Amino acid sequence: MLAQGVASAERSLVLRFGYWIQHRCMLEFERRQIGSATAVTAVSHIDRGLLQELSGNPRIEVVPNGIDPAFYEIDAHCSEPDTIGFIGALDWRPTIDAVHHFVDHVFPRVRAKRPGAQLIVAGRRPQVDLAARLDALPDVELIADVPDMRDVLRRIAVSVVPIRVGSGSRIKILESMAAGCPVVSTSIGAEGLDVEDGVELLLADDAERFAENVARVLESRQMARDLANRGRRFVEDNHAWDRIVDRLDHVWATALGTKTGHEGG
């Protein structure tokens, strides 16, 4: 599913064909493995529906991604004004696509509204060409292989997730929210999270609207504070480990019980 989305966004016909082949192979692999599994977990209801449609396996339970909110509890008042943060794996195709899209189409629009805006791009293993491009851009700082991402989260005034392809749910959104950092995302970027536009975060799928949302957060401390507070509560109520570990234990216990029953028969 991911390979299909990457292929649709790829400009090179050769790479697009390669991703399409990968997509077909992965579909068949997933269909066989998921279809024969005793128990399967998905991180969202959307993913569960897709996996059930693919495999025909009804034994798929939703266990959302979890984090430790206490670990990310930082002093958000130390953030640098007009500083935007893009956090993600910089060796992953959907993230690379999102960085280029943001730098090409969104950040210039933000700068037109907020001339002092700065961008921090932080993540593991940035590709050489991506790193060279970001290093050459004014008002953009690349931080590679950050030992502790909280050091970046302390600095940024808004976290952006301009992902255009992918599936699952975004750990980076949960981490930003847990750190008390307001989030602006695309719909795909926030897919799999039970969030509402204007409540826990701001959503936009075109470059102009995305830039407007980023600028609104940078301009209004009250909006930033409200989004941050509601986002933090959302993580604590729905994605803290102590809220989801019982679900995972239940899936494991059910799987072991079913397996034991088959063996006994």
Secondary structure, DSSP 8 states (H G I E B T S, - for coil): -HHHHHHHH---HHHHHHHHHHHHHHHHHHHHHHHH-S-EEESSHHHHHHHHHHH----EEE----B-GGGG---GGG--TTEEEEES-TTSHHHHHHHHHIIIIIHHHHHHH-TT-EEEEEESS--HHHHHHHHHSTTEEEEES-S-THHHHTT-SEEEE---S--S--HHHHHHHHTT--EEE-TTTTTTS---BTTTBEE--SHHHHHHHHHHHHH-HHHHHHHHHHHHHHHHHHTBHHHHHHHHHHHHHHHHHHHHHHHH-
